[in-house]
Each structure stands twice: as C-alpha cells, then as structure tokens.
C-alpha cells in the first residue's frame, strides 16, 4: 500500500464540489480517499469509531456525513454489516492493467467481505482493458464522473474508462513527478501517447542515471526545467544544473534508487 495518496488540484474546481459540497463534505470525502486504511481496490474496512478517532467528528456527525456521501453526493457506498467503505469511482483513476498491479488488486477484491461490493469490484476487474493507455490523473479521484455511483448501476461503459497507467508503481514520488509532465503535455495540446510516454521515461532514465544509479532529484529537475521553459521534450541537464553529489546514498535529500529498464523503457522489477 502506498504511504500516501495523491489528490489532483482540480478537486477544488470540480463543479460538483463547488456547487454541492459543504466544507464538512470536502473534508470528509478527502479523508475517505486518503486515510491510512485505503487500499488498491478502493474498498476497505473501517469502523465509525476509527473514523471518530481520526477525524475528530462525533458518531452522529459521521453517520450524517456517510449518509450524505452515499445518498446525496453518491460518491461512496457503505456497508454497515461489514463496516466497509466503497469509493465508487476509485477504479477509474487508480487501477492499471499491469500484471504486477492486477495480482495484488485481485487478492484485495477477494478479501472484501460485502458480497455486493465484491461482486461489483469483480465485474469491474474482469472488464478491464487488455491495453494500457496513459491517463492524465493517475492515483487520484475526482467527483464529477458519477456513472458508477452505486453498485446497482450498469457497468457496460466501464471498459472505456479503464485506461489508467501508473508510470512508477514502485515509487509514488517519482510517479507524481512524471504525472506533472503528463499533465503539462496535455495542457500544451500535445498529449503523450503510450509509445511517447515510454520513450520519455526511457530518456528520463538515461539523463538522470549517474554512475549506474537513477537519481530521482535529477529527474525532478529535468521535468521542472522542461515545464518552466515551455519545452515539449525532456533534455539532459547542463553540468551547472546538476545537483551537488554526496558520498552516500542521498542526493539533494532524495534517496537515489537503483532502477533497471528494458529496451522499451519499462521498469524491470
């Protein structure tokens, strides 16, 4: 499980959030998406007492907020019998068709206690696309998409939305850096395709590898410089722009990780 969850800034400009969410709704929904009990499948067990301890809300307020999330905003479902929360749009923005992701995902789904929730998630899982196309907002959840608002909805359109790609599944920080570049390219009206994303990752790996070690801090500087200068591509840093190196495993406060890539630019685990 990731040590933190990423929330896209567009959450705060989402029309549904602006028009329908109270300040308490925003706080509670963000909590449901980012609390330490969240998992890969978007359905996790949590008691009202745990929510009370972690949010500071009273039991009465928690019951009210769960009711609002389920019945008014329709962004989650809650099973009182199993004490499980299901975030209904989680799969759209957090699932990938990668085999390394599918195996632990399927395991989590099979551990879901609610039969209704498990059936819903298994239907989505079995309908996942066989080809992964990069999606702009990996690892976060927005509110406006509500065609899967509850477990009784028709899932016939789910395949068209399961085109998420997590670029660095083993490194959430590096994934967030690269997603900034993906978002930037889309804003430039020149979005990355799956092929061009792999090539960009391959180039980034080459430019940010020093003495056989992939340096996450150099990769960050390359991405930030390209965005700041309005460039479409990623280019190697000049020597003067290279961060100072130390004689240990750290560079610029970031751990240097020894990543390996195949000839297509994909990470080797």
Secondary structure, DSSP 8 states (H G I E B T S, - for coil): --SS----GGGGG-HHHHHH--HHHHHHHHHHHHSTT--SSSEEE--HHHHHHHH---HHHHHHHHHIIIIIS-SEEEETTTTEEEETTHHHHH----HHHHHHHHHHHHT---HHHHHHHHHHHHT--SS----TTTT---SS--TT-STTS--TTGGGG-----TTTT-HHHHHHHHHHHHHHHHTT----HHHHHHHHHHHHHHTEETTEE-HHHHHHHHHHHHHTT-SS-----GGGS----SSSEETTEE-B--EE-TTS-EE-
